[in-house]
Amino acid sequence: MLKTKLKKLKIKENLFNKRRLIILNEDTFEETFSLKLTLMNVFVFATLGAIIITFVTTFIIAFTTLREFIPGYSSTKLKKDATELALKSDSLTIALKKNEVYILSIKKVLTGKLDYAKFNKDSIIAATELTIKPEKLKASEEELELRDQILEEEKNVQLNKAFTPEEGNSKKSKK
């Protein structure tokens, strides 16, 4: 226990013991610069310097165009161009489907496999739109049960109204 206390005291003494940093001119041995330091001061300044350099570097990379040189980051112009191209390709695929349906319908007319009365531009446009399957439109069992309950409640409310005398008629007759 005594040894550990002595070690701690020695470390503390070394950390806070003042030392002098002197810069001399080698030819004349003239003192150019001197500074009194402790090991604790050196440690604190080195740590603060490292933290400041880290923040400055992060700031420069995050808020300038240098981030484009880091793998994984793409430029904002590239992102904008990619979204514009995605929208254009979607609209082009829809237009292509409409044209294909139109061409197929024209082929049917030219080959005589389609009645002229049934040929309609609106039917071509409607054929290209996505349709929902009828199976998805059917109500589930829970929904059907809920509908039945609501219908019964509405019938009960109507029956109650039919059996109760109307207050409005009785008030008018009293006046």
C-alpha positions in Angstrom: 0.0 0.0 0.0 2.9 2.3 0.8 4.5 1.5 -2.5 1.4 2.5 -4.5 1.0 5.8 -2.6 4.7 6.5 -3.4 4.2 5.7 -7.0 1.1 8.0 -7.2 3.0 10.8 -5.5 5.9 10.4 -7.9 3.7 10.4 -10.9 1.8 13.5 -9.6 5.1 15.2 -8.9 6.4 14.5 -12.5 3.2 15.7 -14.0 3.2 19.1 -12.2 7.0 19.6 -11.9 8.0 22.7 -13.9 10.5 22.3 -16.7 12.0 24.7 -19.1 12.0 24.4 -22.9 14.8 26.4 -24.4 15.6 27.0 -28.1 19.2 28.0 -28.7 21.0 29.3 -31.7 23.6 26.5 -32.4 26.3 28.7 -33.6 26.3 31.3 -30.9 24.5 29.4 -28.1 22.3 32.5 -27.8 18.8 31.8 -26.3 16.2 32.3 -29.0 13.1 31.2 -27.1 12.3 29.8 -23.7 9.1 28.5 -22.1 8.2 27.0 -18.7 6.1 23.9 -19.0 4.8 20.9 -17.0 4.0 17.5 -18.4 0.3 18.1 -17.6 0.3 21.3 -19.7 1.9 19.5 -22.6 -0.7 16.7 -22.4 -3.6 19.2 -22.2 -2.4 21.2 -25.2 -1.7 18.2 -27.3 -5.1 16.7 -26.6 -6.9 20.0 -27.4 -4.8 20.4 -30.5 -5.8 16.9 -31.7 -9.5 17.6 -31.0 -9.4 20.9 -32.8 -7.7 19.4 -35.9 -10.3 16.6 -35.9 -13.2 19.0 -35.8 -11.7 21.3 -38.5 -11.0 18.3 -40.8 -14.5 16.9 -40.3 -16.0 20.4 -41.0 -14.0 20.8 -44.2 -14.9 17.4 -45.5 -18.6 17.6 -44.5 -19.4 21.0 -45.9 -17.2 21.3 -49.0 -17.0 19.3 -52.2 -14.1 17.2 -50.8 -16.7 14.7 -49.6 -17.2 13.6 -53.2 -13.7 12.1 -53.2 -14.5 9.8 -50.3 -15.8 6.4 -51.5 -19.5 6.0 -50.8 -20.4 9.6 -51.1 -21.9 10.8 -54.3 -22.3 14.4 -55.5 -25.6 16.2 -55.2 -25.7 16.8 -58.9 -25.4 13.0 -59.5 -28.3 12.4 -57.1 -30.5 15.0 -58.8 -29.7 13.5 -62.2 -30.5 10.0 -61.0 -33.9 11.0 -59.7 -34.8 12.9 -62.9 -33.7 9.9 -65.0 -35.8 7.5 -62.8 -38.9 9.7 -63.3 -38.3 10.0 -67.0 -37.8 6.2 -67.4 -41.0 5.6 -65.5 -43.0 7.9 -67.8 -41.3 6.4 -70.9 -42.2 2.8 -69.9 -45.9 3.9 -69.5 -45.8 5.6 -72.9 -44.2 2.5 -74.4 -46.9 0.2 -73.0 -49.6 2.5 -74.4 -48.0 2.4 -77.8 -47.6 -1.4 -77.8 -51.3 -1.8 -77.0 -52.2 0.7 -79.7 -50.1 -1.1 -82.2 -51.6 -4.5 -81.3 -55.1 -3.1 -81.6 -54.3 -1.7 -85.0 -52.9 -5.1 -86.1 -56.2 -6.7 -85.0 -58.2 -4.2 -87.0 -56.0 -4.7 -90.1 -56.2 -8.5 -89.9 -60.0 -8.3 -89.4 -60.0 -10.0 -86.0 -61.6 -7.0 -84.3 -65.0 -5.5 -84.9 -65.0 -1.9 -85.9 -67.7 -0.9 -83.5 -65.7 -2.2 -80.5 -62.5 -0.3 -81.5 -62.3 2.7 -79.2 -59.3 4.9 -78.2 -60.5 5.0 -74.6 -60.4 1.3 -74.4 -56.8 1.3 -75.5 -55.9 3.8 -72.8 -57.9 1.9 -70.2 -56.1 -1.4 -71.1 -52.7 0.1 -70.3 -53.8 1.2 -66.8 -53.2 -1.2 -64.0 -56.3 -3.0 -62.9 -57.0 -4.4 -59.4 -57.8 -8.1 -59.3 -61.4 -8.8 -58.2 -60.1 -11.2 -55.5 -58.5 -8.2 -53.7 -61.8 -6.3 -53.8 -63.8 -9.0 -52.0 -64.6 -8.3 -48.3 -63.1 -10.4 -45.6 -65.1 -12.4 -43.2 -64.6 -9.9 -40.4 -65.8 -7.1 -42.6 -68.9 -9.1 -43.6 -69.7 -9.7 -39.9 -69.3 -6.0 -39.1 -71.6 -5.1 -41.9 -74.3 -7.5 -40.6 -74.0 -6.1 -37.1 -74.4 -2.5 -38.4 -77.4 -3.5 -40.5 -79.1 -5.1 -37.5 -78.4 -2.0 -35.3 -79.9 0.2 -38.0 -83.0 -2.0 -38.2 -83.3 -1.8 -34.4 -83.0 2.0 -34.4 -85.7 2.3 -37.2 -88.0 -0.1 -35.3 -87.6 2.0 -32.1 -88.4 5.2 -34.0 -91.5 3.6 -35.5 -92.9 2.5 -32.1 -92.3 5.8 -30.3 -94.8 8.6 -30.8 -93.5 11.7 -32.6 -93.1 14.6 -30.2 -93.2 17.2 -33.0 -96.8 16.2 -34.0 -98.1 16.2 -30.4 -96.6 19.7 -29.7 -98.2 21.1 -32.8 -101.6 19.8 -31.9 -101.4 21.4 -28.4 -100.7 24.8 -29.9 
